[in-house]
């Protein structure tokens, strides 16, 4: 059997030999990057290297030569152009002479001598295992990870009759050592090239070029109300980086931030690469499509993801499992996080984004996160920022409708301890809380006062914050992959998705998942009696005139002004920010707007919608428990009620189960016909536990019965009172 290095040298000798004099003659040539999509081109000039990294047998040398041909850049192969001249012997001989461990050390020392510019550099498969030398070479250009399927590599190595690589100990299989090495590649890359099964070299080369072009273009983020007329036109305002829009929360013009480059897309064969991955692995691979590595390096993103979705936070190994309910209906259980709602999936991660954003600003301002909540967001924000805000001096103020959340939701928020949090009940509804915060953000006199007198800036953690919304895309994509893993569908089969909808963020994340390549046939928008969104999807008319918000047993969707609908309208109008601005000006001044028949038709290509009464919600909750033993919360019951109307049996239906039933214990028990005479969480939880329901009681939720708090601040529904509360809290922080 051949050593891998020897086999690769033989296979590529003639290929390299013909290019050798060209490489040496052009060793400092500046490179051009050509765009490979859409037949267009753009030009980038600079002296960065493109550094190829990947497992042995991933094709680095051959792809390096193809890139050289396309970009007119010289090739530099670490094995042949650095190591062998440096050692004055072949790589194979050196490995035999010193052994694997010493070889890695000497190889790293040699790589420290690299000083080239403007080249295609092919690293060895073992270079990334030496940290000091990788830190050195990473400063010279873009590190591109050729993420080739392990099965493809095993087949190539077998054809080459290679049975051992550097670092492979006796008793360790080739597959085991290749998978072990992945952790080192994951640490260093700037760009991951997600290769498909049986991709040829030309296809991988094109993917590398596309990734490099995307990296160089760095489109950034713009407001839904920015001064432009279509996605294809340049914005008049400078696009902002990911961390900047996370830090700011709401755009200065009152709009919401979105990606200026549109929605990234993965081919179905690339999605197939994620089958069998852990939730954390899926999250990294999906989110890095959205987040530029110059804003947040993939290695740091990976660390944040792992910190967010560990067992300490989510009491389920799968993080967000998909369970079968009945026939072709499946529940996406989004409630296994620390505060028992779907908000945890984003709000364990978003505070880490925010912490990094504050550090990257290089300023000395402190930040106050101001949040409006209809119940779930408040406790999730408080938990997330208490764990993950670090030493940034960030504080959190939560506004919630005093009579518009459950007793247990209220207890969760008021049980939060710490001098940097402030929980305020408002004698109004959620729409007031949300609109008050937007008015505060746009109050220049207040923001200047906070900055000048207290060195404090405002930001948001609702789903109006782009960093809050993106993590939600992951679980919708993961649900589809779970159906494949469970043998329910095969890649390419379509599914329906039903989401209980208030602020439109959760269902918008599903829309983004579809645009990324997940085959979703229909989005089913489910509302309770506050059905302004479902009416809009049915008629194209958004009308809040003569309409009062009504309190229901599903308070998270007791909303009349749906913030994230603005991002959706930006999408369906092809980025027509003038039109979006017109809609929301009308909504603010007239409490009404209407889209054109053409836009409505476009919306209804993918969307159906329905609402249900309180009675229907309770009947569904009771019927499902009686028939299956599964106990759902009222929001999930709303979705199930509406989903039943649209279930045609043609494809699986994924229903978003957005909260644990324990958060709404009193209403759930009443829906089951069990009388409750107390709001005491401990007594309510005991009643629920006696039912022996599936799923079982939420551990973290149960713990609030042992927490007490004197935080019972309540104010009138008046913007001036909210402003006074903000100033009072900031003064206390100071």
C-alpha positions in Angstrom: 0.0 0.0 0.0 1.1 3.5 -0.7 1.5 6.4 1.8 -1.0 9.1 0.8 1.6 11.8 0.1 3.5 9.5 -2.3 0.3 8.5 -4.1 -0.8 12.1 -4.5 2.7 13.1 -5.8 2.5 10.4 -8.5 -1.0 11.3 -9.5 -0.4 15.0 -9.9 3.3 15.1 -11.0 2.7 15.7 -14.6 -0.1 18.2 -13.8 2.2 20.3 -11.6 5.3 19.9 -13.7 3.7 21.8 -16.7 2.7 24.6 -14.4 5.9 24.8 -12.4 7.8 27.5 -14.4 4.6 29.5 -14.7 4.1 29.4 -10.9 7.7 30.6 -10.1 7.5 33.3 -12.8 4.3 34.8 -11.4 4.8 34.1 -7.7 3.7 37.6 -6.7 1.0 38.2 -9.3 -2.1 40.1 -8.2 -5.3 38.0 -8.8 -8.7 38.7 -10.4 -11.8 37.0 -9.1 -14.5 36.3 -11.7 -18.2 35.9 -10.8 -19.4 32.5 -11.9 -23.2 33.0 -11.4 -25.5 34.4 -14.0 -22.8 34.8 -16.7 -21.8 38.2 -15.3 -18.4 39.1 -13.9 -16.9 41.4 -11.4 -13.2 42.2 -10.7 -11.4 42.0 -7.4 -7.7 43.0 -7.2 -5.5 42.4 -4.1 -2.6 40.3 -2.9 -4.6 37.9 -0.7 -4.0 34.2 -1.1 -6.7 31.7 -1.7 -5.7 28.9 0.7 -7.3 25.5 0.1 -7.8 23.2 3.1 -9.4 19.8 3.4 -9.0 16.2 4.2 -6.4 14.1 2.4 -7.9 13.1 -0.9 -10.3 16.1 -1.1 -8.7 17.3 -4.3 -6.9 20.4 -3.1 -4.0 20.1 -5.6 -6.1 19.5 -8.6 -8.7 22.2 -7.7 -5.8 24.6 -7.0 -4.6 24.1 -10.6 -8.2 24.6 -12.0 -8.5 27.8 -10.0 -5.1 28.9 -11.3 -6.3 28.4 -14.9 -9.5 30.4 -14.3 -8.0 33.2 -12.2 -4.6 33.5 -13.9 -3.0 33.1 -10.5 0.1 31.1 -9.6 -0.2 27.9 -7.7 1.8 27.1 -4.5 1.6 23.5 -3.2 2.9 23.2 0.3 4.1 19.7 -0.1 6.1 20.3 -3.3 6.9 24.0 -3.2 7.7 24.4 0.5 8.2 21.2 2.5 10.4 19.2 0.1 12.7 22.1 -0.8 12.9 23.1 2.9 13.8 19.5 4.0 15.8 18.6 0.8 14.0 15.3 0.8 10.6 13.9 -0.1 7.6 14.3 2.2 7.3 10.5 2.4 10.9 10.0 3.4 10.6 12.7 6.1 7.5 11.0 7.5 9.3 7.7 7.6 12.3 9.2 9.2 10.7 11.1 12.1 7.3 9.5 12.7 3.8 11.1 12.7 4.0 13.2 15.9 7.4 14.8 15.1 6.3 15.2 11.5 3.4 17.5 12.5 5.8 19.7 14.5 8.4 20.0 11.7 5.7 20.5 9.1 4.2 23.4 11.2 7.7 25.0 11.6 8.2 24.9 7.9 4.8 26.4 7.2 5.8 29.3 9.4 8.3 30.3 6.7 5.6 30.9 4.1 5.5 34.5 2.8 3.8 34.3 -0.6 1.1 36.6 -1.9 -1.5 36.5 -4.6 -1.4 32.7 -5.0 -3.6 29.6 -4.9 -2.1 27.7 -1.9 -2.8 24.0 -1.4 -2.2 23.1 2.2 -1.5 19.5 3.3 -4.2 17.6 5.0 -2.3 17.8 8.3 -1.4 21.5 8.3 -4.5 22.5 10.1 -3.5 20.4 13.1 -0.7 22.8 14.0 -2.2 25.9 15.5 0.7 28.3 15.4 1.5 27.9 11.7 -2.3 28.1 10.8 -2.5 31.4 12.7 0.5 32.6 10.6 -0.9 31.5 7.2 -4.5 32.6 8.0 -3.3 36.2 8.0 -2.2 35.9 4.4 -5.6 35.2 2.7 -8.9 33.4 2.7 -8.9 29.9 4.1 -11.3 27.8 2.0 -12.4 24.4 3.4 -13.3 21.8 0.8 -15.9 20.0 2.8 -16.0 16.9 0.6 -18.2 13.9 1.8 -16.1 11.4 3.8 -17.5 8.6 1.7 -16.1 10.3 -1.5 -12.7 10.6 0.1 -12.7 7.0 1.3 -13.5 5.8 -2.3 -10.7 8.0 -3.7 -8.1 6.8 -1.2 -9.1 3.2 -1.9 -8.7 3.7 -5.6 -5.2 5.1 -4.9 -4.5 2.2 -2.6 -3.8 4.5 0.4 -4.4 2.8 3.7 -2.8 5.2 6.2 -2.4 8.9 6.7 -0.4 11.2 9.0 -1.6 10.8 12.6 -3.5 7.5 12.1 -2.6 5.2 15.0 -2.9 1.4 14.8 -6.5 0.2 15.3 -7.9 3.5 14.0 -9.9 3.2 10.7 -9.5 5.6 7.9 -13.0 6.8 8.4 -12.3 7.5 12.1 -9.2 9.5 11.4 -10.8 11.5 8.7 -13.7 12.4 10.9 -11.3 13.2 13.8 -9.5 15.7 11.5 -12.7 17.6 10.7 -12.5 19.5 14.0 -9.2 21.2 12.9 -10.6 22.3 9.5 -13.8 23.6 11.3 -11.6 25.8 13.5 -9.8 27.7 10.7 -11.9 28.2 7.6 -13.3 31.5 6.4 -15.4 29.9 3.6 -16.8 26.4 3.7 -17.4 24.9 0.3 -20.2 22.3 0.9 -19.5 19.7 -1.7 -22.1 17.2 -2.8 -21.7 13.4 -3.2 -19.8 12.6 -6.4 -19.1 16.3 -7.3 -16.5 16.5 -10.0 -13.5 18.8 -9.8 -15.0 21.4 -12.1 -18.1 21.6 -10.0 -16.1 22.1 -6.8 -14.0 24.7 -8.4 -17.0 26.7 -9.4 -18.3 26.5 -5.9 -15.0 27.8 -4.6 -15.1 30.7 -7.0 -18.7 31.5 -6.0 -17.8 31.5 -2.3 -14.8 33.7 -2.9 -16.8 36.2 -4.9 -19.5 36.2 -2.2 -16.9 36.9 0.4 -15.4 39.8 -1.5 -18.7 41.4 -2.4 -19.9 41.6 1.3 -23.4 42.9 0.4 -24.3 43.7 4.0 -27.8 44.7 5.3 -30.3 47.4 4.4 -33.6 48.7 5.8 -36.9 47.6 4.4 -37.6 51.3 4.0 -34.2 52.3 2.5 -34.1 54.5 -0.5 -34.1 52.0 -3.4 -36.8 50.6 -5.7 -35.8 46.9 -6.3 -33.4 44.2 -5.0 -31.4 44.6 -8.2 -30.5 48.3 -7.6 -27.8 49.6 -5.5 -28.9 51.2 -2.2 -28.3 54.9 -1.7 -27.3 54.2 2.0 -24.2 52.2 2.8 -25.1 48.5 3.7 -24.3 47.6 7.3 -22.6 44.5 8.6 -24.3 41.8 10.6 -23.0 42.8 14.0 -23.9 46.4 13.4 -27.5 45.6 12.6 -27.7 43.3 15.6 -26.3 46.1 17.8 -28.8 48.7 16.4 -31.9 46.5 16.4 -34.2 48.9 14.5 -33.1 50.9 11.4 -33.0 54.7 11.8 -35.7 55.2 9.2 -38.1 53.0 11.2 -37.7 50.0 9.0 -36.4 46.5 9.7 -33.0 45.2 8.6 -32.7 42.5 5.9 -29.9 41.0 3.9 -29.0 43.2 0.9 -28.0 40.1 -1.0 -31.3 38.4 -0.6 -31.7 34.8 0.7 -28.8 32.3 0.3 -29.6 29.1 -1.4 -28.4 25.5 -1.1 -28.8 22.8 -3.7 -30.8 19.8 -2.6 -27.6 17.7 -2.7 -26.0 20.2 -0.3 -29.0 19.8 2.0 -28.5 16.1 1.8 -25.1 16.6 3.4 -26.9 17.8 6.5 -28.9 14.6 7.0 -27.7 12.9 10.1 -26.0 16.0 11.4 -26.6 17.2 15.0 -28.8 20.2 15.5 -25.7 22.2 16.3 -24.0 21.1 13.1 -27.0 22.0 11.0 -27.2 25.4 12.7 -23.6 26.3 11.9 -23.9 25.2 8.2 -27.2 27.2 7.8 -26.3 30.3 9.7 -22.9 30.7 8.0 -24.7 31.1 4.7 -26.2 34.3 6.1 -23.4 35.7 8.2 -20.3 37.0 6.6 -17.1 35.6 8.1 -15.6 39.1 8.4 -18.5 39.9 10.7 -18.4 36.7 12.7 -15.8 34.1 11.9 -17.3 30.6 11.5 -15.1 29.3 14.3 -16.6 31.8 16.7 -20.1 31.1 15.3 -19.6 27.4 16.0 -18.6 28.1 19.6 -21.7 30.3 20.1 -24.0 27.6 18.6 -22.5 24.9 20.8 -22.8 27.2 23.9 -26.5 27.9 23.1 -27.8 24.4 22.3 -26.1 22.3 25.0 -27.9 20.1 27.4 -27.6 22.7 30.2 -30.0 24.9 28.2 -32.2 22.4 26.3 -33.4 19.4 28.1 -33.4 17.3 25.0 -30.5 15.7 23.1 -32.1 16.6 19.8 -32.6 20.2 21.0 -35.8 20.7 18.9 -37.3 17.2 18.2 -40.0 16.4 15.6 -42.6 14.0 16.9 -45.4 12.2 15.2 -48.9 13.2 16.3 -51.5 11.7 14.1 -51.6 10.4 10.5 -49.4 12.8 8.5 -49.2 15.4 11.2 -46.0 16.1 13.1 -45.2 18.4 15.9 -42.0 20.5 16.0 -41.4 20.7 19.7 -39.9 24.2 20.1 -40.3 24.3 23.9 -37.3 22.3 25.3 -35.3 25.4 26.1 -34.8 27.0 29.5 -38.0 29.2 29.4 -40.2 26.6 27.6 -41.0 28.4 24.4 -39.8 28.7 20.8 -38.1 32.0 21.7 -35.3 30.2 23.4 -34.0 28.8 20.1 -33.1 32.3 19.1 -32.5 34.0 22.4 -29.8 31.7 23.7 -27.8 32.7 20.6 -28.8 36.3 19.9 -27.3 37.7 23.2 -24.0 36.2 22.1 -24.3 38.0 18.8 -25.0 41.1 20.7 -22.1 40.7 23.0 -19.8 40.3 20.1 -21.4 43.3 18.3 -20.8 45.6 21.3 -17.1 44.5 21.6 -16.6 45.0 17.9 -17.9 48.6 18.1 -14.8 49.6 20.0 -16.9 52.2 21.9 -17.4 52.7 25.6 -21.2 53.1 25.5 -23.4 50.8 27.5 -26.6 49.3 26.0 -30.1 49.0 27.2 -32.2 46.3 25.5 -35.8 47.4 25.5 -38.3 44.5 24.8 -42.0 44.3 24.3 -43.4 40.9 25.1 -46.8 39.1 24.8 -45.4 36.7 27.4 -42.7 34.4 26.0 -40.1 36.8 24.6 -39.7 38.5 28.0 -38.5 35.5 30.0 -36.4 34.2 27.1 -34.6 37.6 26.7 -34.0 37.8 30.4 -32.6 34.3 30.6 -30.5 34.7 27.5 -28.9 38.0 28.4 -28.4 36.9 32.0 -26.3 34.0 30.7 -24.6 35.4 27.7 -24.1 39.1 27.8 -20.7 38.8 29.4 -19.0 41.9 30.6 -20.5 44.3 28.1 -22.6 46.2 30.7 -25.8 45.4 28.8 -29.1 45.8 30.7 -32.6 44.6 29.8 -36.0 46.3 30.3 -39.1 44.3 29.5 -42.6 45.7 28.9 -45.6 43.3 29.0 -49.3 43.8 29.2 -50.2 43.3 32.8 -53.4 41.5 32.1 -52.4 40.0 28.8 -50.0 37.1 29.9 -50.5 34.0 31.9 -49.8 34.0 35.7 -46.9 31.6 35.1 -45.4 33.8 32.3 -45.6 36.7 34.7 -44.0 34.7 37.4 -41.1 33.7 35.1 -40.3 37.3 34.3 -40.6 38.7 37.8 -38.5 35.9 39.2 -35.5 37.0 37.2 -32.8 38.5 39.5 -30.0 40.9 38.9 -29.4 44.6 38.9 -29.3 44.9 35.2 -32.9 43.8 34.5 -36.2 45.7 34.9 -39.6 44.1 34.3 -42.6 46.4 33.9 -46.2 45.5 33.6 -48.3 47.9 31.5 -52.0 48.6 31.8 -52.5 48.1 28.1 -52.1 45.5 25.3 -49.0 44.1 23.5 -49.5 46.4 20.5 -49.2 49.4 22.8 -46.0 48.0 24.3 -44.5 47.3 20.9 -45.5 50.7 19.4 -44.2 52.5 22.5 -40.8 50.9 22.0 -40.7 52.0 18.3 -41.6 55.5 19.3 -38.8 55.5 21.9 -36.3 54.4 19.3 -37.3 57.2 17.0 -37.3 59.8 19.8 -34.1 61.7 19.0 -34.4 63.9 22.1 -34.6 60.9 24.4 -31.8 58.9 22.6 -29.5 61.9 22.7 -30.3 62.5 26.4 -29.5 58.8 27.2 -26.2 59.0 25.2 -25.0 62.4 26.5 -26.0 62.1 30.1 -25.7 58.4 30.8 -23.5 57.0 27.9 -26.3 54.6 27.1 -27.6 53.4 23.7 -30.9 51.6 23.0 -31.3 48.3 21.2 -34.0 45.6 20.7 -34.2 41.9 21.1 -37.7 41.3 19.7 -37.8 39.6 16.3 -37.5 43.0 14.8 -33.8 42.4 15.5 -32.2 40.5 12.5 -30.0 38.5 14.9 -33.2 37.2 16.6 -34.9 36.1 13.5 -32.1 34.2 11.7 -31.7 31.3 14.2 -35.4 30.5 13.7 -34.6 29.5 10.1 -32.6 26.6 11.4 -35.4 24.7 13.1 -37.7 24.8 10.1 -35.0 23.4 7.9 -34.1 20.9 10.6 -37.7 19.6 10.7 -37.6 18.7 7.1 -34.3 16.9 7.5 -35.8 15.1 10.5 -38.6 13.8 8.3 -36.0 12.3 6.0 -34.0 10.8 8.9 -37.2 9.2 10.2 -37.9 7.7 6.7 -41.1 9.7 6.2 -40.0 11.4 3.1 -37.1 11.5 0.7 -35.1 14.5 -0.4 -37.2 16.7 -2.7 -40.6 15.6 -1.4 -42.8 18.5 -0.3 -44.2 19.3 3.1 -46.7 21.8 4.6 -45.9 24.0 7.5 -48.4 25.4 10.0 -47.4 28.1 12.4 -49.5 29.9 15.1 -48.9 33.5 14.0 -48.9 36.9 15.7 -45.8 39.0 14.9 -45.0 36.9 11.8 -41.4 36.2 12.7 -41.7 32.4 13.1 -43.6 31.8 9.9 -41.3 34.3 8.0 -38.3 32.1 9.2 -40.1 29.2 7.5 -40.4 31.3 4.3 -36.7 31.9 4.4 -36.1 28.2 4.8 -38.0 27.5 1.7 -36.1 30.2 -0.3 -32.9 28.5 1.0 -34.1 25.3 -0.8 -36.3 23.4 1.7 -39.3 22.1 -0.4 -42.2 23.6 1.5 -45.5 23.4 -0.5 -47.7 25.6 1.6 -47.4 27.9 4.6 -50.5 27.7 6.8 -50.9 30.8 9.0 -53.0 30.2 12.0 -54.5 32.9 14.2 -56.9 33.2 17.1 -59.8 35.7 17.1 -57.3 38.5 16.7 -57.1 37.5 13.0 -55.9 40.7 11.3 -53.0 38.8 9.7 -55.1 35.9 8.4 -57.6 38.4 7.0 -54.7 40.2 5.2 -53.4 36.9 3.7 -57.0 36.2 2.4 -57.9 39.6 1.2 -54.8 41.7 0.8 -56.3 44.3 3.2 -54.6 45.0 6.5 -57.2 46.8 8.6 -56.9 47.7 12.3 -59.7 50.4 12.2 -62.4 50.0 14.7 -60.7 46.9 16.0 -59.7 46.3 19.6 -57.3 43.6 20.7 -59.1 40.8 22.5 -57.4 38.8 25.2 -57.3 35.0 24.6 -55.8 31.9 26.1 -53.1 32.1 23.3 -51.6 35.5 24.3 -48.5 35.3 22.2 -50.6 35.8 19.1 -52.8 38.5 20.6 -51.3 41.0 18.2 -52.9 43.5 15.7 -49.7 45.1 14.4 -47.5 42.4 13.0 -44.0 43.7 12.8 -42.3 41.0 10.7 -44.9 41.3 8.0 -42.9 44.3 6.9 -40.0 42.0 6.0 -42.4 39.7 4.1 -43.9 42.6 2.2 -40.4 43.7 1.2 -39.8 40.2 -0.1 -43.0 39.8 -2.1 -42.7 43.3 -3.6 -39.2 42.5 -4.9 -37.6 44.8 -2.4 -39.7 47.8 -3.3 -38.9 49.8 -0.2 -40.9 52.9 -1.4 -44.0 50.7 -1.5 -43.3 49.2 1.9 -42.7 52.6 3.4 -46.1 53.7 1.9 -47.9 50.7 3.4 -46.6 51.5 6.9 -47.2 55.2 6.7 -50.8 54.4 5.8 -51.0 51.9 8.7 -49.6 54.5 11.1 -51.9 57.3 9.9 -55.0 55.5 8.7 -54.6 52.1 10.5 -55.1 50.5 7.1 -53.4 49.5 3.9 -54.1 47.3 0.9 -51.8 45.5 -1.5 -52.4 45.2 -5.2 -54.2 42.1 -6.7 -50.9 41.1 -8.3 -49.1 41.1 -4.9 -52.0 39.3 -3.2 -51.9 36.6 -5.9 -48.2 36.2 -5.4 -48.7 35.8 -1.6 -51.4 33.2 -2.1 -49.2 31.0 -4.3 -47.6 29.8 -1.1 -49.9 30.9 1.8 -53.3 29.8 3.1 -54.7 31.1 6.4 -57.3 30.5 9.0 -58.4 31.4 12.5 -60.2 29.8 15.3 -62.4 30.7 18.3 -61.6 30.2 21.9 -64.0 27.3 22.0 -62.5 25.6 19.0 -59.0 26.0 20.5 -60.1 24.3 23.8 -62.0 21.6 22.0 -58.9 20.7 19.9 -56.7 20.7 23.0 -59.1 18.3 24.8 -59.7 16.1 21.8 -56.0 15.6 21.0 -55.2 14.7 24.7 -58.1 12.3 24.8 -57.2 10.5 21.6 -53.4 10.5 21.8 -52.3 11.4 25.4 -50.4 14.3 24.0 -51.0 17.6 25.8 -50.4 20.8 23.8 -50.5 24.4 24.8 -53.2 26.8 23.5 -51.0 28.2 20.7 -50.3 24.8 19.3 -54.0 24.0 19.6 -54.8 27.0 17.5 -52.3 25.8 14.9 -53.7 22.2 15.0 -57.3 23.5 14.6 -56.4 25.4 11.5 -54.1 22.7 10.2 -56.9 20.2 10.2 -58.9 22.3 7.7 -56.0 22.2 5.2 -54.7 18.6 5.7 -55.3 16.9 2.4 -53.2 13.9 3.0 -51.0 14.6 0.0 -47.9 15.4 2.1 -46.7 15.6 5.7 -47.8 18.6 7.8 -45.3 20.0 10.3 -47.1 22.0 13.1 -45.0 24.4 15.1 -45.5 23.6 18.8 -44.4 26.9 20.2 -44.7 26.5 24.0 -44.9 24.0 26.7 -48.4 23.5 28.1 -47.1 24.2 31.6 -46.8 27.9 30.8 -50.6 28.1 30.4 -51.5 25.6 33.1 -54.7 27.2 34.2 -56.1 27.6 30.7 -55.0 24.1 29.7 -56.7 22.6 32.7 -59.9 24.5 32.1 -59.8 23.4 28.5 -59.7 19.8 29.7 -62.7 20.4 31.9 -60.7 20.5 35.1 -61.5 23.3 37.5 -58.8 25.4 39.0 -59.3 27.7 42.0 -55.7 29.1 42.2 -53.0 30.8 40.2 -50.3 29.2 42.4 -47.9 27.5 39.9 -47.0 24.7 42.3 -50.6 23.6 42.6 -51.3 24.0 38.9 -48.2 21.9 38.0 -49.3 19.1 40.3 -52.7 19.0 38.7 -51.0 18.7 35.3 -48.6 16.1 36.4 -51.4 14.0 37.8 -52.7 13.6 34.2 -49.5 11.8 33.3 -49.3 13.7 30.0 -47.0 13.4 27.1 -44.6 15.2 27.1 -43.8 15.4 30.7 -43.5 18.6 32.8 -40.7 21.0 31.9 -37.9 20.8 34.5 -36.8 24.5 34.3 -40.4 25.7 34.2 -41.2 23.7 37.4 -38.4 25.4 39.2 -40.1 28.8 39.2 -42.3 27.7 42.0 -39.3 28.0 44.3 -38.5 31.5 43.2 -39.9 34.6 44.7 -39.7 38.2 43.6 -40.8 41.6 44.7 -40.6 43.0 41.1 -44.2 44.1 40.6 -43.8 47.4 38.8 -46.9 48.4 36.8 -47.5 51.6 34.8 -50.2 53.2 32.7 -50.3 52.7 28.9 -48.8 56.1 28.2 -45.6 56.6 26.2 -44.5 59.4 28.5 -44.7 57.0 31.4 -42.7 54.5 29.5 -40.0 57.1 28.8 -39.9 58.1 32.5 -39.5 54.4 33.4 -36.6 54.1 31.0 -34.8 57.2 32.4 -35.4 56.0 36.0 -33.9 52.6 35.2 -30.9 54.1 33.4 -30.3 56.4 36.4 -30.4 53.4 38.7 -27.9 51.6 36.4 -25.6 54.5 36.6 
